[in-house]
Each structure stands twice: as C-alpha cells, then as structure tokens.
Amino acid sequence: MTGRIVLRTAEALVEGDKDYLCAEPEIVIGELDGPVGVSLATLLGDQVKGHTRVFAILNSDVQVKPATLMVSKVTVKDARYTSILMGSVQAGIAHGVLDAVRAGDIPKAMANDLGIIYSVWLDPSILSVPVGEVDHAALFNVNREATSKVIRKAMKNEPGIDWLLENQENVTHYFHQLGLEGKI
C-alpha cells in the first residue's frame, strides 16, 4: 500500500443466531494528521450525554492501535446496556482492530499514524434478554468479525464502483423490501 490514507469509509453487517446478535459498524479511517484525526479529537472532546465516545480497549489501561473511537448509534440510558456495550462489544471491537493489523489490512507500520471512528450498534432489545442469558461470547465474536470485515472493506475500497454499478438492480435495501411487502 502506497500513498496517504486520508479518509476511507465502509459499512459491514454480521449477524448471529439470536436477534440481538447483530453488528453493523460504519467507520471512517485515515491518518491522524488529516481530517480523521481532527474529527476524532473533536468527537472525544465534545462528549454528548447518552452518546459517550470511548476508545476501543483490550482492558482498562490497554488501548488498541490504531486509535479507535467508538460512537454509539443508540442513545445509552441504561447501566446494563452500558456494561454490555463497554464490555463484550468493546472487547470484540478491540480484538477485531488488532486482527485487521495482523491480517495486513492495516499496515503494522501505520498503526500509530491511523485513527478509526467507529459507529457501533448494540441492539436495544438485548435489555429484554434476562441477566445471565446473554451470550457474551457470541456478542464478542460477532463484533470482532464485523470489525475486521469493515476495516478490510474500507482499506480495499469495497464495494468497488464497478461491482455497485453491475449489481445496483440486484440488491434490495432490507427495510425498503419490508415496506414493499407491507410489513412496516
């Protein structure tokens, strides 16, 4: 990989076998001395109630590289939701970032120079699952897989414009389809 990585974007979806086991990250990734770095610093310094931004960490005091700032797509109002988001989900994201470095999707030599802004989804329906019945291992794995997938897509500029043009009429937006079927 040559040249600067100014700003790349991607989205991914990984689903598990239970309704709440769904990860759908959207990311921007780029060098810290460019627009991604400015945005990352601005987001971190401008915290918003219910949408706290935190770094992906392996554990307290062990931040991953590239620096990855998690931004929740859901307004966080519940301590249990926060514990799951900042536990199994955050751990899965942190491991997925390192998996992407290990796989070569992020050049190891650039790990200190890149930043990732990671829009994270944790299905609020998880709160209806009784305590002790949440599959934390599966939640971790879904987020880990989704993270490495979304980073790979961003770094490879996927999907490419040729694929999009060739498949435009074959891909139907899920919620649009539900609307056409009269289900929403």
N, C-alpha and C positions, 0 to 999 in steps of 0.2 A: 504494500500500500504506500503510495507516494502522495505528496502534497498535503495541504492542510485539511483538517476535518472541521469546517466552520460550523455547520449545523446540518444534522441529518435527523430524519424523523421516521417513526414506524409505529405500528399497532400490531398486536397479536391477540389470539384467543386460545386458551387451553381450558378444557372442561374436564371435570372428574365425573364420578358416577353418582354424586349427590348434587342436588340443586345448588347448594351454597359453594360447591367446589368449582368455581369459575374464576379464572384470572384473565383480565382483559387490559393489559397495560398499554399505554401510549407514552412514547418517550421522545425527547429531543436529546441529542448527544452532540457534543462539539468541544473544541478546545477552550480551556478556561480563560484564555486571553482574548476571547471573542464574545459574541452575543450570548452564547450559552453560559459562560462564566458570569457575565453581568446579570443575566436572568436568575441564575442560581443564587447569587449573593443577594439580589433584591428579594427573591421569594423567602430566603432564610431570614432576612432582616425584617420582613413585613408580615409577621405571623397574623393569622386570622382565626378567631375563635371558631372551633368546630372543624377547621381545616389546617391543623398544625402541620408544619413541614419539618420532617426529620430526616437525618441521613440514614441510609441503609447500613446496618452494623451487624457483625457476627455476634457481638455481645457488647455490653457497655464497655467503653474504652477501646473498642476494636472496629474502627470504621473501615469499610472496603474501599478499594481503589479500582477504577475511577470513582471519585466522589459522586454519590448517587443520592439525590434529594427526592424523597417520597412525598407526594402531594395527593391527599385522599380525594377521590371523586365524590365521596359521600360525606355529608355533614356528620361529624362524630359527636354523639351526645351521650353515649353510654360507656361506663367504665369497663364493662365486659367486652364490648366491641373494641374499645381502645386496646385492651390487653391482647386480644386475638390479632388485631392489626399490627401492633407493635411487638408481637411475639412470633407466632408461626409464619405470618405473612412477611414481616420484615426479615426474618431469618431466611426464608425461601428466596426473597429478592436478593439479599446479600450473597447467598451462595450462587445464585444464577449469574450475578455480575462476575464473580470470580470464575465461574465455569466458562463464561464468554472470553475471558482473558486466556484461560487455559486452552481453549479450543482455537485461539488465534483470531477470533472475530474482532477482538480489541487487541491491537499490538501491545505486548507487555511493556515495550519501551515507552509507550504513550500513556500508561496507566496513571501517572501523576499529572499529566497535562490535559486530560479529558474530564468533562463533567457530564452527568446524566440527570435530567429532570424526568422523574418517573411518576406518571399519573396512575395511581393504584386504585383498584376496585376490590372491595370486600363486600359481598352481598349482604345487605342488612338482614336478610332472612336468617342469617346464622344465629341471630338472637332468639329465634324460636326453637332452636335445637337445644335440648336440655343440657345443662352443665354435665360434663363427663361423657357426653355422647358425640361431641365434635371430634371429627377425625383430623387431629392436628398434623399427623404425619402426611396425610393426603393433601391437606391445605398447604403445607410446606412444599411438597413435591410439585403441585400444580403451579404455585408461584415461582418456584425455581425454574421449572421448564419454560413457563411463559416469559420469564426474564431473559433467559439465554436465547429464546426464539426471537423476541422483539429486538434485542441487540443485534443478533445476526441479520435480521431483516433490515435494520437501519444501516448497518455498516456495508451491506451488499446492495443498498438502494432497491430493496424488494418491496412490493412487486414492481417490476420494470414497466415502463410505459408501453412497450410492445405487448407484453402479456395483458396489461389492462385494456388496451385497445382491442386485442383479439378476444377477450373474454367478457367485455362490457355487458353484452346482452345475455350472458350465461350465468351471471352472478346476481342473485336477488338479495336485497337487504332483508334480514330476518324479520324485523318489526314491520317493514313495509308489507312483506308477504302475509304476516298475521292480519294486518289491516285489510288487505285484499280478500282474505278468507273470512272477514267479518268476526275475527276473534278478539279484536281490540277496538 
